[in-house]
Every structure is written in C-alpha cells, then in structure tokens.
Amino acid sequence: MARNSLDIDKAPGDTRVVVAMSGGVDSSVTAALLKEQGYDVVGVTLQLYDHGVAVGKSGACCAGQDIADARQVAQRLAIPHYVLDYESRFRAEVMDSFADSYLRGETPVPCIACNRTVKFRDLLKTARELGAATLATGHYVQRLVGEAGPELHRGADPARDQSYFLFGTTAEQLDFLRFPLGHLPKSETRALAERFDLPVAEKPDSQDICFVPNGDYASVVQKLRPDSIEAGDIVDMAGNTVGRHDGIVRFTVGQRRGLAIGERTGTDNDPLYVVRLEPETRRVVVGPRSALGRSEIALYDMNWIGPDFDGAQPVQVRVRSSQALRPAEIERAGNETVVRFAEPELGVSPGQACVVYDAANGSRVLGGGFIRRFAS
C-alpha cells in the first residue's frame, strides 16, 4: 500500500490522528484539513492555565475561551473532542521552572519547556493511548524525510517559522509528529479557515505567553515566589553604585529601559545596558553597549537531532526566536558544548535557548541547548 499524505502506510480512513487543538486558527485549520482528507481525526485540548479566570483577560493560548473555541470547531467538523486537565503538570514543569529561572538571573523561554514536556512528552503519550498513528499540531515547522529518517526544518514562511521553540523535539518524537501547515504562509491558513467556515477564522493570534498577562513577567514571578524578590543595587562595571532596583526579575541582559538611572558621578553618562545579573548579591551590573558582545557561549541540556560529528563544525544559530540566523561554529568537548560566533553577539542572556541549524542554507534544525551563566 502506498503511504498516505502523512507518510503512514495506511489508508487515511484507517489512520487515527490526534490534533492538538488550542482554539486558535492554526490548529483548527490543521484539524479541518486532515478531516477533509479522510483521516480519523480526534481533537484534544489541554487545560493548562486559565488566564482569563486568573487575570480577567481573554485571548491567551490556554484561556477558558480558547477551550470553548476548540470545542466549537470540533463540533463544526463533527470530530470527537476531549479536554485534558494538565494544570498541575504545567505548573510544575513550566510555571515553577519559569519563576526559578528568573530568580537565578536567567531569561527563560517557557514555550520551549511546554513543548518539551507537557505537549510533546505527555500529550504524545496520550495520543498513543488513544490509538493514534500520529500527533498533528499547527506549528509552522516542516518534517522532511531524509536519508537517515525524519528531519526537522524551518517553516517555509520565515515570518511564521516556529522552529526555535521546537529544537527540543527528539528523534523518537519527530517520528510520531506531523506539522501539516509547515509549508504554508499564514495568509493561506487564514484563507483555508474561511473556506472551511471555521468560527475562529478571524480570531487574532495570541501575543502573550499564556500565563503572563501583558508581558509582565515580574508580576508572575512575584505571585509564584512572593518571598524571593528583593531590592538591590545597580552598579557599573567598576562596581560603582549608580541606582537601586526592586528585584532582578525585572531585568534581562541587553535591557536599556527601566533602569531608573539619572546623572552619575564617577562614571560617564553614555547609555547603559544590563550586562550581567548577580542573584547572589542581588546586583544588576550595567555597562556600555560594547560590553554586551559575546564571542563564545557554553550550552547545557543539549538536544541533538542532526548527524553526529567530532571536533568543530560550522553551523548557523539564533539565540532569540525573532533574529536572523548567524554564522557560527559548534564544538563538543566531553560534557561541554561551545558555540563560537563569527561576529560578537549582543544581548546574549543565560537561560535563553541557542538553536543550531545547518551551515549550508539554515533550513534544518540540528539541535540546541540553553545558555549557561557567564563568569562574573
């Protein structure tokens, strides 16, 4: 039998597909496309954190309204739909680690943690238990089959590519996952939503992390760890005190705004940026823009899905989801993985992910890891 459009050797009608339905346009169109192609589609929505109830604001990816929207889409498509309560594991795996990371002076990326744990570990297990042959999501990445098996590639639309958030996907998970929208631009997804007459066709994309209202990370950390936020000094690179702050969780490396520093004595008055956070002494260290450059970083908690290699290898990388790819070199020596940039990279913050792509055209995701804290 020929393999179907999901690269599975079954007829579509004999292929059960669990679709992770967030209540947004992308996952809804994913379910509709697969239903139209004749697959046995089951929609699953995760109750992670009810943003709307908690802060009186709707529109985040895990809000109660989104569950209602996903249910309405499933009814429109006439597919089974289940809501799974993952709140406790989401709190432990994502929210708590988010707060603890900020208190360590890091800049965490909770969407990566969510994909690595709650979604692509726990939900994938649930999909298998439901008898599914695959788990499909609305992410804008591509799963392409190479000589050695499935590969993870950037989404075809650079403006929508979500590969940065999925670098933690393992080879075993990639074998089971499918991304039907990875080759499409967002405009075509919207057009498909209208063609399928989906009730979410005009729903705006979520802009916030689901449990972070209005991007106010500090208030979330303060709510989760109320006794851990303490005031401290803002100092320049020579150790001169130039200001005070009310918690290092309000700062990240590369930040310029919000420093509340006026005219200074004993130091020049050029613009200052956060260069380093020192949680042990509660100090925010600031300096000129030139002090932000990093030629080399060390990574931990690596996930590697590219070909094995020895010594140093040329690659392309990004340390923020929205930045262009940068030429670099990666080297693994024992338990340490080091990335050396071709040009110094500005605003690199511990806790961020560094995602590694192939050197040739930057399409394939080879893996990545998290940036270690820098030496003082």
N, C-alpha and C positions, 0 to 999 in steps of 0.2 A: 504494500500500500504506500502511495506517495505521502510524503509528510505534508501536514496542513500548513496554514499560514502562520501558525505559532511554532513551526518546526517540531511538531509532535506527530508520530506515526499512527494517528487515529483520525477517523472522520470527525469533523467539527462537532456533530451531534453526540458523539461518544466521548467528547473531551470536556471535562468539567474544569471551568476556570473560576477561581475566586478573584474578584476585583476589589481592591482596597478603595472604598468609596468615602471620600472626605466630605462630600456635599458640595464640592466645587465643580467648575466646568470641566476641568481636565479629566478627573476620574469618572465623571458622569458620561463624557463622550467615550472614554475607554470602554465602559460597560455597554454603551449603545452600539459601538462598532462591533464588538465581539458578539453581541446578541444578534445583530443583523447578519453576521457571517455564519450563524447557525450553531454557535457554541452553547454549551450548557453553563450559563453564567449564574454565579451566586455572588451577591453583593455583601460585603462586610464593612461595617463602620465601627471605628474604635472610639469609645468614650474615654478620653484621656484626661481632659481638664476642662470644665465648663466655664470658659472665660466669661460668657455672658452673665451667668448667675453670680460669678465671683466679683466682677468689677462693673457690672451694669453696662457692658459694651458688647455688641454683637459683631460678627464679621471675622472672627479668628477661626483658624482651621479646626479647632476642637470644640467650638461653642455648640450649645444645645440647638441653635437654629440650623447649624450645619447638619446635624443628625436628622433633623426634620426634613431638610432639603434632600439628603441622600435617600431617605425613605420615600419621599415623593417621586424622585427619579426612578427608583426601583419599581414603584407601582406603575409609573408610566411605561416602563419597559417590560412589565409583567415578569419580573425575576424575583427569586427569593432574596430576602434581605435580613441580615442579622446585625444587632448592635452588641458589641462585646465590651464589658466593663474592664478596662485596663488601667483604671485610675491609680491603683496602688502601685503597680509596677512602673507606671510612668512617673509617679512621684519619686520612687526610689532610684530608677535608672537615669532619669533625665533632669527633673527639677532639683533634687537634692545635690546631684553632682554639679549642676549648673551653679548653684549657690556656693558650694565648697570651692569650686574652681575660681570664682571671682574673689573669694576671701584669700586665696593663695596668690593673688596678684596676676591672675591669668585672664584671658579673654576667651571664654568657651563658645562653642558653636553647638547649641542644643539640638538643632535639626539633624546633625550628624549622629549624635548619641541616640536620638529617637529612631533613626533609620537602622542603626546597627543593632539595636536591642529590641524595642517594642515592636517595630514594624517588620524588619527582615529576619528577626530571630523568632519572636513569639508568634506573630501573625502568620509567618511562613509555616510554622509547626501546626497552627490551627488549620491552615489551608489543606495541609496533608491529611489531617484528621477528618476533614470534610470530604475526602476522596478526590481532591483536585489534582489535576495533572500539572497545573501551573498557577502561580500567583501573578496577576497583572496589576500594574499601577499606572497612574497618569503622569509619571515623571518624564521630563524631556531629556532622556538619555537613550542611547542605542545599544542593543545587544546584538553583536555581529559574530558569526561563527567563523573562526579562523582555523588554521591547520591543526592547532593544539586544542581546539574547543572554543566555547563561548568567550567573547571578549567584551569588555565594557568600553563604549565610546561616547564622546560628547554628543549632545543633541545637535541635530542638523541646523537648528536656528540658534546662532550664537547668543542672541538676546534672551533666549529662554533656557539655555543649557543648564542642567542641574547636576552635572557630574561631580562638581566639587563636594556636594553633600552626600554622595553615594560611594566615595572612594573606599569605605569600609566594607563594601559588599565582597563576600568571599566567593571563591570559585564554585563551591558547592551551592551557595545561594543563587549565583548567576545562572547556574544550570536550570534552576526551577523558576526563575523570574522572567517576566516579559514586560516590555515597555512599548505598547502599540503606538504611542504618539511621538516617539523619539525622532522620527523622520519628518515631522510636520512643523510648520510655523504656527504660532499662536493664532494668527488670523484664520487659518484653515480650521483649527479646532473650534473657534467661535462659530464659523460658518456651519460646521457639522452639528453643533449644538442647536442651531436654528433649524437645520434640515430635519433633525430628529424631534424637533418641537419640545426640547427639554425645558422644564420650568426654571432651570438655572442658567439659561442661555446668555442672559445679560448680567449675571451676578459678577461683581468685581472680584479681582484676585485679592486674596488675603495678603496684607503687607506686614503684619506683626507676627512675631513668634507667638504661638497660641496662648502661652501663659504669661506673656509680657505685654501689658497694656500700654499702648502709645510709645513703645520702645523704652520705657522707664525701667531699666534693668535693676537699678539700685533699690527701688521700692520693693521689687520682688525679692531680692536677696534679703532686705531688711525684714520682710514678712516671714521668710523661711528661717532666717537666722537672726532673730531680733537682738540677741545679746552679743553679737560678734562684730558689729560695726562701730569702730572707734575713731575719734578725731586724731589728727596728727599733723606733722609739719610738711610743707612743700619746700624742698631745698634745691639749690642749683647743684651743678656737678662738682663744685668745690666744697659743698657741704654748708653753704650759707643759707640760712632760713629766709625764704622770700615770701612766705604765706602760710596759711593754715587750710586744712580741709576737714570735712566731716565724714570721711570714710573712703578708703582706697577703692571700694567697689564702684565709686562714681567716676573712675578714670580708667583709661586704657592707653597703651603705648601709641604714640603718634598724635594724641589728642592735644588740641591747642585751646579750644574754647572751654569756658567754665573753670579756669584756673584761679580766677579772682586775685590776680597779682597786679599791683599798681606800680608806681615808680619804685625803683630799687636802688639801694646803695650797696657798694661792694661788688656789684656785678653790672654788666651792660644792660641796656634796655631794648635789645633786639627781641623779636617774638620768641617765646619759649614754648617748647613742646614736652609732653610727658615722654621721658626717655626710659624710665625704669620704675617699677613699683617694688617696694620693700615691705612686705606684710609683717615681717618680724619686728621691725621698728616703726611700722605704720607711716613710713615716709614715701612721699611722691617725689621722685627725682626728675627735675626738668632741665632742659638744655636747648641749644640751638638746633635748627633743622638738620644740620650736618651731622649731629650726634646720633641721629636716628638710623643711619646706614648700617646694614649688616651684610657682610660678605659671605658669612657662613652660619649655618644653624644646625643644631642636632635635633633629631626626631626620636620620639618614643611611641610605643603602642602602634607599631607599623602593621599595615595590611598590604601585602604584595600579591598582585594577581597577574603581573607581567612575567616575561621569561626570566629565568634565573640568570645571574651574572656574577662575575668575580671582578674585584677591583672597582675602578671608577667607570661610570657610564654617562654619556651625555644625554640629557633629558630636557624637557620643558616643565615648568612648575608654576603654580599660583598659590599664594598664601592668603588670598581673600577671594570670595566667590565671584566678585564683580570685576576683578582685574584681568588684564590681558596676560597671556602666557609669557613667562620669562625664560630665557635660556639659562641652563644651569648644569651642574654635574652632581651625580649622586654616588656615594661610596658607602659600602657596608664593611665595617671592620669589627668583627666579633659581634657584640650586642649593640653596638653603636651604628646609627645611620646618620651620615652627614650630607647636607646639601650645600654646595658652593655656588653662589650666584655669579653670573658673568659680569654683572654690574651690581654694586651695593643696593640692597633692597631697603626701602624706607618704611618705617612704621610696622616692623615685624613684632608681633606680640606673642609671648608664651601662652600656650593653650589653644592658639589658632591651629587649624589644620594646614599642612603643606601637602598639596596633591600633585602627584607626579604623572606626567604624560610623555608619550613617545617623542623623541627628538625630531623625527622626520617631518611630521605635519601637526603634531599636537592633538591628534584625534583620539588615540587610545589611552585609557586610564591604566597606568601601570601599578598604581597603589598610592600610598601616602601614610602620613603619621602626624603626630601632634608636636608642636614646637616646645622644646624644653626651656625652662627658665634660664636666663643668661646669668653669667657670673657678675657679681657687683663690681 
